[in-house]
Amino acid sequence: MVLKTKMNNIYRKFIKLLIYLLKFILLLLIIYIIIIFFYFFPLGSKIAEGVNQRSISLLKIGMDEGKVIQILGEPFSRKISEDNNGYRLNYTTLSFVGTDGTQVYLYIENRKLTTIVMKDFSDYGFFFCDERKCPVFINQKYYDEYIPK
């Protein structure tokens, strides 16, 4: 009988240890998932390495797309415009929140640079450059009215 009680105690301790081990493994798995999530969906926006004040100042409206990429490097992505007349080169990635951080994107039509947009939500405004005037600083509330559709 005493031997049976000792075996039950050992068995209970083993089960407790196993439960603690499983909790620890689950915690590590959750931490790993969170790290992977924020790697692919960062809190802040990412800006391409070639984008800085100097490189943006070298861009000119009408410049060939190849020259733009030579100056800024490859964009994170390209998005075809809704009217299929051109596309947008995205030099930033948005955070998973979607509305914080800086955005830098360029519009290309017929392989030529037509628009430069640098938008910073923290300053409630953005830099906008196109064939009409460059640069233009526009208040955030007018943002949607000025961006090419």
Buried (B, 14 or more C-beta within 10 A) or exposed (E): EEEEEEEEEEEEEEEEEEEEEEEEEEEEEEEEEEEEEEEEEBEEBBBBEBBEEEBBEEBEBEBEBEBBBEBBBEBBEEEEBEEEEBBBBBBBBBBEEEEBBBBBBBBBBEEBBBBBBBBBBEEEBBBBBBEEEBEEEBEEEEBEEEBBE
